[in-house]
Amino acid sequence: MAKKQADKASAEPAKAEKEKAAPAPAEASSTKAEAKEKRKPSKTKAEAPPTPAPTEKTSPAAPPAETTAVAPEPTRKKSKAPGSAPPRGKKLKAQLVALKQKIRKMGPVSVRQAVQFLKENKRAKFDETVEIHMSLGIDPKQSDQMVRGAVALPHGIGKPVRLLVFAQGENATKAKEAGADYVGGEDLAKKILSENWTDFDVALATPDMMSVVGRLGKVLGPRGLMPTPKAGTVITGDVAAAVREFKAGKVEYRADAGGNVHAPVGKLSFDTEKLVGNINAFIEQIKAAKPAAAKGNYIKSITVSASMSPGVPVTA
């Protein structure tokens, strides 16, 4: 009995120590819950409900169309058609209408009256070019009715002419002395072909150089610079005289597809007598160039104009 009480007394302090070491059950459960809460991810956003997978019979709904506002397109300025004149103001239109009414009331006038009218009604600030336009009763499609040539105006055209001459030997020396800007043969031909060089207004050639010039037709032909006997640019006579004529203002002419001939005849700053002399010289040259096959009225109309003025009809 005494031994049982002694064992019981020794067991009680050991039991008390176990109870102190072991945590309370409520506290243990609370620490487990806290640890579980820490392991769980924080939900900051509301989770969207899962979309049901589409079945074979029902197709998924189409997404709603976006209703975005379309910005209006910027207004574009109408571009001017190539070759068309710029828009005219009211003042300019009124001036042109008044000029045309005057010309209509006058009717066809003499060459002198036409030149005086152009001088009195000058509008541009620059020195305008005076031009002549003649409508001929020919058929340009027929080779025997073609009107083409050159005329040396007695008072020039008031414009420096850059002249190229294909010549060699003595003829080349004469051309240089007469005032030609460029003189040569094979060297000029190579430059024209390789560089597409056409920095001149008139090209002349002697007959012995036509074998060299013939290769340049593709370059010079479309620009109206190809030497040809019909235009008087193949020199058959005195080389120096031909160079001086063209440098002074020898004008080439050729009828277009409508049977019309156009040419400059001087500047508006010329004296009236000089302009009248140039115009009459050109008219006489066209009359002399009448083809034998042309029948009926050869000269239909003649008009003289300046760069910035309407044409004035002239009596033939």
C-alpha positions, 0 to 999 in steps of 0.5 A: 500500500505504501509502495502504491502511494509512492508510485502514484506520487512520483507519477503525478509530477510527470503527468503535470509536466506532460500537460504543460508541454502539450498545447491545448486542443483549441489552440492547435486547431486555431494555428492549423486554420491560420496556416491553411489561410496563409497557403491559400492565394489571395482573391483580389479579383472576382473570378469569372464564371467558366464558359460552358463548352459549345455542344455539337448542335449549338454554335457559340454565340458571335462576339458583339460588333464593335461600334467604333466611331469612324473619323470623317475623311479629310477633304482633298483639294482637287488637283489640276489636270496636266496641261490645263491653265490655272484658274482665272480671277474675275478681273482677268476674265472680264479683261479677256471678254472685253478684248475678245468683243473688241476683236469680234467687232473689228473683224479681219484687219491688216497686219499693221493694225493687228500689231498696233492692237497687240501693242496697245492691249499688252497686259503681261510684264515680260516681253511677249513673243508675237506668233503667227498661225495660218490655216491651210487648205491642204491634206497633210496625210498626202506626202505631195501636199506637205508644207515644210521649210525654213524662212530667214526673217529680216529682223530676227526673232529676238531670241539667241539661237544655239546652233550645232553644225555637223561639218569637217575640214574647211566647212568646220572652220567656216562654221566656227568663224560664222558663229556656230555654237557647236561644230564637230562630227563623230565626237558630237554624234557620240555625245548625243547618243550616249548622253541623250544631249540636245542642248541646242535649238537648231542642227545643221549638217553638210551632205558629207556628214549625213552618214554620221547624222543618220544614226541620230534619228531616234534622238533628234527626230522626235525633238524636231532637230534632225537635219533634213533637206526639206527644212533647209538644215542640210547645207548645200551652198555656202556654210558660213551664209547658212550659219549666219541666217540661222543665227539671225533668226531663220525660222523652221515651219511645218504643217501639223496634222490639222493643216496649220502652220505656227511660228514665232515672228519676233517680240512685242518690244520690236518696232511696228515696222520690224514686226510687220516686215517679219510677218509679211516675209513669213506669209510670202514664204508660205504662199511660195511653198504652195504644193502643186497638188493642193486645190481650192482655197490655199490660205483659209485664215491668218491669225497674229497673237502675243503670248498672253493675248487673244489672236487677231484675224488678219486679211490674207 
